[in-house]
Amino acid sequence: MANISIRNVSKSYGALNVLRPFSLEIENGEFVVLVGPSGCGKSTMLKILAGLEPATEGQIFIGDREVTDLAPGDRDIAMVFQNYALYPHLTVRQNIGFGLKMRGTDKTEIDRRVDDAARILEVTPYLDRKPKDLSGGQRQRVALGRAIVRQPQAFLMDEPLSNLDAKLRVHMRAEIGALHKRIGVTTVYVTHDQVEAMTMADRVVIMQGGIIQQIAAPDELFNNPANLFVAGFIGSPGMNFLNSELRDGKLTAFGQQISLKRATSAQGPVVVGLRPEHLVLGDAPVTFGVRPTLVESLGSEKYVYFDAEGARIADGEEGKSKGLIARVSHTGSLPRNQEIRLGFDPAQLYLFDAKTGERL
Amino acid sequence: MRRTLAQSLALYATVIFTLVMILFPVYWLLVTALSTTDELYRLPPTFWPDDPQWDVFARVWAAKPILLWLWNSMLAAVGSVALSMLVSVSAGYALSRYSMRGGATMGLFVLTAKMLPATLLVIPLFSIFSSFGLIGSLWTLVLAHSTMIIPFATWMLKGYFDTIPKELEQAAMVDGCSPIGAMVRVVLPIATPGLAATALYAFVLSWADYAYARTFLVNSPDNWTANLGITTMQGEYVTYWNDIAAASVFIALPIIAIYLFLERYLVGGLTAGAEK
């Protein structure tokens, strides 16, 4: 186990910068998740960390050792790939033991450690099978087994759950979390799924366009997003945004003047953010009437979609938006196109600079 | 889906037609070998000899150095397969895995060599080999056959390597292999069907050659390959076609044996289970 230090690492292909200078200190035993939309540079960063891609600039340290120019096999890391990358011609036992064999580990020691790893991951009955005779979940476990058996300094995981079906994904997510608690190895985990990021991470690194947007613990990201992108990315459904104007501590939204409860010196155009779960049915400090354009029922709660003046579509969500969303607890029926009252507390509003997208 | 009667008939007719097209020359070779000289020229031809001459095989085997010719053919073919596989595997792997400046153009350029007929290359090759003092040696065939095999074999193998996920090598490198180690320990075992098919193609191409052997080896009877040896059985005034056919049966047997040996490796789906 070791800490990982990434110092000003960047990557470009000719004129194309896929990763802007990236710096991150990862504590010993920490579980860090890199999350962001496709093409944000998260997988590139992981491959650079693994040594599978050279960095254009910058340095990487694992423990006290600089590994920037070392081959992947010399970095003492293990990697779990999105498509598992099991060796199809080898049995499960040989797959798990391959890395140890390459390092010249004694045969009896390999067997002992493979058996241990197989027991932890509950794949002992399949040790003599080939990968093609395993289910998706079993293959995923073998891929994890191949990583843990080496007892490396760090685990790198590249979207390891994205090929599993929804139910198995939730199950394996919990298993990986439990595994990390059990063996405590420093882990860097890449995903595009914010739910995985929020549920698994000690700290989340949100990336977009090769640039780190925010590094924080999951709750901190949710409660204090640094900018519009983070605010829109974290949370399900995503945060509602409205274009508005801020004058003397008051802004206009939902057809009324709203006094902010906190002091701000900002003036002029702003983007107002309001989480769907902060909207309630009925009375609240600020209330307004809407006609739902769509109501989705999840049983105990409803997603109420409605239009409002100034509604702004989150970055990257163009064409998908069904308007603003309220996530309300309500078990009865909410007919479409019949006016209902929604409300919120202005203290729960987020304000962002309309030009830069930075939080105000 | 159930086939209708018409579909079944069409299917069987196609299969039978194809089999007849492929197997008739083999059958005719055997009939020719077993017929007497008189019977060969009889019109209409007979489809099975009245008195099959089974002793023709022993007679030809005793009269001609068939074993030596087969041995020479085998040496040339095995040498060509070994050399061309060594080059094609490396080249095909590089074309599949590494993007280099002009890589795609280079890959296509390799194929242009395949467009040139052997008869066009035979004179420059002869000139090169004679300046190295190789004329009359089996090495000429190994080198010349490799020039025919490598371009196409490179492309066959590149295509096969393309189907193997890159993550397998990356996983092997994280597990401690060097790039070459990852290729040898992970990629090549998975590519066995592609390697076997390419090796078979290379072997048959070398085994079937006549033009190069005739040009480079004609004055060295000790190094004659089977194809070259057989043509010397054609007389100036009389040709015993039954003897030639019997010798041809001997030549065809190793190819069948090689195919039966490699067939077990010519199975698909070896990458199954590598991914999700």
Interface residues (C-beta under 8 A of the other chain):
Chain A: A50 G51 L52 A71 P72 G73 I77 A78 M79 F81 Q82 N83 Y84 A85 L86 Y87 P88 H89 F98 G99 M102 R103 K130 P131 K132 D133 L134 G136 R139 R146 R150 N163 L164
Chain B: P165 E167 L168 Q170 A171 A172 M173 V174 D175 G176 C177 S178 G181 V186 P189 I190 G269 L270 T271 A272 G273 A274 E275 K276
